[in-house]
Amino acid sequence: MSSNAHNSGPTAHTLGPTPLNKATSPQLFTLQSIPGQGKGLVASRAITPGTLLISEAPLFAIPSAASERDLATHLRTLPKESQRAFLSLHNSRAGAGEPLSNIVRTNAYPLGPGSDLGGIFPLIARINHSCRPNAQHAWNGNEGEETVYAVREIKEGEQLSLSYHEGGPSSERRKALKEFFGFDCTCEMCGMLKDQIDISDERLRRAKTLDKAIGDARRVRMTPDAALKDCRELLRIYEEERVADLRVPRLYYDAFQICAMHSDKARAKVFAERSREARVMCEGEKSEEAEIMAALVKDPARFENFGTTKKWKLEKVPGGLDGIELEKWLWRET
């Protein structure tokens, strides 16, 4: 089961053969029956963060506006093996009519940010949900494949997991998962004791407030110190909540933008590199976003809003800084 594809149009596209798993050898996981969860992928050995788990071509791609008839017509053009692979996927609205459309709604992943096409990936669709996932999926447009990378240590015998819903307090997450996917989440986070859930929820509500404040362009321009302080606080929350997904490179990119806008090349380069490293962890070295960040590491002045003000103008990182002192300097805490 996986997240729904958004923003679609009318025609199905077969973008590749029956999906190929390019997970590295030896085999990293096996498909197993999971009590209460149907099928799932279980690690065959310990897996380190940054490991490529799956690189899978779509069985086919379909706009969300496609009708049940369109899907049926397209499905008949596929090999029998591919038809069986599609029909074996979970339907979160079984019995509600339009079975083919509901399989797509339950399992399709958008082919990149803003894409009007959603791809069906039968192997990746077997990865179950966790509100604290150990893996991250992303569309690699250069390869024409959906990738899944480990973002945390995964123990032998542990399920691979992706998040079907990004962040938010437990009540919001569980409500959305129940409404869209039809299950009551019992993951590591949702299974904590009530007092632990309350603490986590308070942090996540604060994270939402901080993220909104950081996105205020006027505030970033007028009070950059406050905006950078918010980034620092949000990063600490992510560390406490063990967030290791795409929110981390996005946060470092926010910090990069703040520094670049105010002509601080020194800090901008450091934040760009941290964003690139976190992006590679989630999406691999061939990630288009990682390549963009690599270019900004080399020259932060390539950023379109670089030098909006000269408030923090600085060219180089001061010498002799490391550890705690480097972090204090980086976050302007000295």
C-alpha positions in Angstrom: 0.0 0.0 0.0 1.3 3.5 -0.7 0.4 7.1 -1.0 -2.0 8.4 -3.6 -1.0 10.2 -6.7 -2.2 13.7 -7.1 -2.9 16.1 -10.0 -3.6 13.9 -12.9 -5.0 14.1 -16.6 -6.6 11.4 -19.1 -4.3 8.7 -20.7 -2.5 5.7 -19.3 1.2 5.3 -20.2 3.3 2.1 -20.0 6.7 3.4 -19.0 8.5 0.2 -18.6 8.4 -3.6 -18.4 7.3 -5.6 -15.4 9.1 -3.8 -12.5 12.7 -4.7 -11.9 14.1 -4.6 -8.4 17.6 -3.2 -8.5 18.2 -3.6 -4.8 21.9 -4.4 -4.1 23.1 -8.0 -3.6 22.9 -10.0 -1.5 19.1 -9.9 -1.2 18.3 -7.2 1.4 14.7 -8.2 2.2 12.0 -10.8 1.6 8.2 -10.6 1.1 6.4 -12.0 4.1 2.9 -12.2 5.5 2.6 -9.6 8.4 -0.2 -10.2 11.0 -2.9 -7.5 10.5 -1.0 -5.9 7.6 -1.2 -8.3 4.7 2.2 -8.6 3.0 5.3 -6.6 3.9 9.0 -6.4 3.1 11.3 -7.7 5.9 15.0 -7.0 6.1 17.1 -10.2 5.6 20.1 -8.5 7.3 21.1 -5.3 9.0 20.9 -2.4 6.6 22.8 0.9 7.0 21.3 4.4 6.3 21.8 5.5 2.7 21.5 2.0 1.2 19.5 1.7 -2.0 16.8 -0.8 -1.2 14.7 -0.7 -4.4 14.8 1.0 -7.8 11.7 0.0 -9.7 10.2 1.0 -13.1 6.5 1.6 -13.1 4.2 -1.1 -14.3 2.3 1.8 -15.9 1.5 5.4 -15.2 -2.0 6.8 -15.1 -3.6 10.2 -14.6 -5.9 10.3 -11.6 -8.7 11.7 -13.9 -8.7 8.4 -15.8 -12.0 6.5 -15.6 -12.6 2.9 -14.6 -13.2 2.1 -18.2 -9.9 3.7 -19.2 -8.1 1.6 -16.6 -9.8 -1.6 -17.7 -8.9 -0.9 -21.4 -5.3 -0.2 -20.5 -5.0 -3.2 -18.2 -6.0 -5.6 -21.0 -3.0 -4.4 -23.0 -0.6 -5.6 -20.3 1.0 -9.0 -20.1 -1.0 -11.5 -17.9 1.8 -11.4 -15.3 1.6 -7.6 -15.1 -2.2 -7.8 -14.8 -1.9 -10.2 -11.9 0.7 -8.0 -10.2 -1.7 -5.0 -10.4 -4.8 -6.9 -9.3 -3.0 -8.4 -6.3 -2.4 -4.9 -4.8 -4.3 -3.7 -1.8 -7.6 -1.8 -2.3 -8.4 0.4 0.7 -12.0 0.8 -0.6 -12.8 -2.8 -1.4 -16.5 -3.3 -2.0 -17.1 0.4 -2.7 -17.2 0.0 -6.5 -14.6 1.0 -9.1 -12.1 -1.6 -8.0 -9.4 -0.7 -10.5 -9.6 3.0 -9.8 -9.4 2.3 -6.0 -6.3 0.1 -6.4 -4.7 3.1 -8.2 -5.8 5.6 -5.6 -4.4 3.3 -2.8 -1.1 2.5 -4.5 0.0 5.2 -7.0 3.0 7.4 -6.4 3.4 10.7 -8.3 6.2 10.7 -10.8 7.9 13.6 -9.2 6.7 16.8 -7.5 3.8 18.4 -9.4 3.6 15.5 -11.9 0.1 14.8 -13.3 1.0 11.1 -13.6 1.0 8.5 -10.9 3.0 5.3 -11.3 2.1 1.8 -10.1 5.1 0.0 -8.4 4.0 -3.5 -7.3 7.1 -4.1 -5.1 7.3 -0.7 -3.5 3.5 -1.0 -2.9 4.3 -3.9 -0.5 6.1 -1.6 1.9 3.8 -0.8 4.9 3.4 2.5 6.7 5.1 3.9 9.8 4.8 7.4 11.2 8.5 7.0 11.9 9.6 5.3 8.7 13.0 3.7 8.2 13.0 4.4 4.4 12.2 7.2 1.9 10.9 6.9 -1.6 11.5 9.3 -4.5 11.0 9.5 -8.2 14.3 9.5 -10.2 13.4 11.2 -13.5 16.9 10.5 -15.0 16.4 6.7 -14.6 12.6 6.6 -15.0 12.4 4.7 -11.7 11.0 5.1 -8.2 13.8 4.6 -5.6 13.6 3.6 -2.0 16.6 4.3 0.3 17.2 3.4 4.0 17.3 6.5 6.1 17.8 4.8 9.5 19.5 1.7 10.7 17.3 -1.3 9.9 17.7 -4.4 11.9 17.5 -7.9 10.5 13.9 -9.0 10.8 12.6 -5.5 10.9 9.9 -4.4 8.4 10.9 -1.8 5.8 8.5 1.2 6.2 7.5 4.3 4.4 5.3 7.2 5.6 2.0 7.6 3.8 1.3 10.8 5.7 3.9 13.4 6.6 4.1 14.6 10.2 1.5 16.1 12.4 0.1 15.2 15.8 -1.0 11.6 16.3 -4.8 12.3 16.1 -4.3 14.1 12.7 -2.2 11.3 11.4 -4.4 8.5 12.5 -7.6 10.2 11.2 -6.1 10.7 7.8 -4.7 7.2 7.6 -8.1 5.7 8.6 -10.0 7.9 6.2 -7.8 7.3 3.1 -6.2 4.0 3.6 -8.7 2.3 5.9 -6.5 1.1 8.7 -5.8 2.0 12.4 -2.1 2.8 12.7 -0.3 0.8 15.3 3.3 1.8 14.4 6.1 2.6 16.8 4.9 6.2 17.3 1.2 5.5 17.6 1.9 2.6 20.0 3.7 4.7 22.6 2.3 5.4 26.0 -0.1 8.3 26.3 2.3 10.6 28.1 4.9 9.9 25.4 2.4 10.6 22.6 1.4 13.9 24.3 5.1 15.0 24.4 5.6 14.0 20.8 2.4 15.7 19.7 3.5 18.9 21.5 6.8 18.9 19.6 5.1 18.2 16.2 2.6 21.0 16.7 5.5 23.3 17.5 7.3 22.0 14.4 4.3 23.0 12.3 4.3 26.5 13.7 8.1 26.9 13.1 7.9 25.6 9.6 5.2 28.1 8.7 7.3 30.9 10.3 10.4 29.9 8.4 8.4 30.1 5.1 7.4 33.7 5.7 9.6 35.5 3.1 9.1 39.0 4.6 10.2 37.8 8.0 13.2 36.0 6.6 14.2 39.3 4.9 13.5 41.6 7.9 14.5 39.4 10.8 16.9 36.7 9.5 18.3 36.0 13.0 14.9 35.0 14.2 14.3 32.9 11.1 17.6 31.0 11.5 16.9 30.5 15.2 13.6 28.9 14.2 15.5 26.6 11.8 17.8 25.5 14.7 14.9 24.8 17.0 13.1 22.8 14.2 16.2 20.7 13.6 16.4 19.9 17.3 12.7 18.8 17.2 13.5 16.6 14.2 16.4 15.0 16.1 14.2 14.4 19.2 11.5 12.9 17.0 14.0 10.9 14.9 12.9 12.5 11.7 15.2 11.3 8.9 13.1 11.9 5.8 13.0 14.7 3.2 12.0 17.2 5.9 15.7 17.3 6.9 17.2 18.4 3.5 14.4 20.9 3.1 15.2 22.4 6.5 18.9 22.8 5.7 17.9 24.3 2.3 15.7 26.9 4.2 18.8 27.8 6.4 20.8 28.1 3.2 18.3 30.5 1.6 18.3 32.7 4.7 22.1 33.0 4.7 22.3 33.4 0.9 19.7 36.1 0.9 21.8 38.1 3.3 25.2 37.6 1.4 26.6 35.1 3.9 28.5 32.7 1.5 30.4 31.0 4.3 27.3 29.7 6.1 25.4 29.2 2.9 28.0 26.8 1.6 27.9 24.7 4.8 24.1 24.5 4.8 24.0 23.7 1.1 26.4 20.8 1.7 24.3 19.5 4.7 21.2 19.7 2.5 23.0 17.8 -0.3 24.2 15.1 2.1 20.7 14.7 3.6 19.2 14.6 0.1 21.7 11.9 -1.0 20.7 9.8 2.1 17.1 9.9 1.0 17.4 9.9 -2.8 20.9 8.8 -3.8 23.8 10.5 -5.6 21.9 10.7 -8.8 19.1 12.7 -7.3 18.3 15.8 -9.3 17.8 17.8 -6.1 21.2 16.6 -4.8 22.8 17.8 -8.0 21.2 21.2 -7.7 22.5 21.5 -4.1 26.0 20.4 -5.2 26.1 23.4 -7.6 25.0 25.7 -4.8 27.8 24.3 -2.6 30.3 25.3 -5.3 28.8 28.8 -5.7 26.0 30.0 -3.4 25.8 33.1 -5.5 23.9 31.0 -8.1 20.9 31.2 -5.9 18.4 33.6 -7.5 17.9 35.6 -4.3 21.5 35.7 -3.3 22.6 39.1 -2.0 19.2 40.6 -1.5 20.8 42.4 1.4 24.4 42.7 2.5 23.5 42.4 6.2 25.6 39.2 6.8 28.2 39.5 4.1 30.9 36.9 4.7 33.1 35.0 2.3 34.9 32.3 4.3 34.4 30.1 7.4 36.7 31.3 10.2 39.6 29.0 10.8 40.1 26.8 13.9 36.4 26.0 14.4 35.1 22.5 15.0 32.5 20.6 17.0 30.4 22.8 19.3 32.2 26.0 18.4 31.5 25.4 14.7 27.8 24.7 15.4 27.5 27.9 17.5 29.1 29.9 14.7 27.0 28.3 12.0 23.7 29.0 13.8 24.9 32.5 14.8 24.6 31.6 18.5 27.9 33.4 19.5 
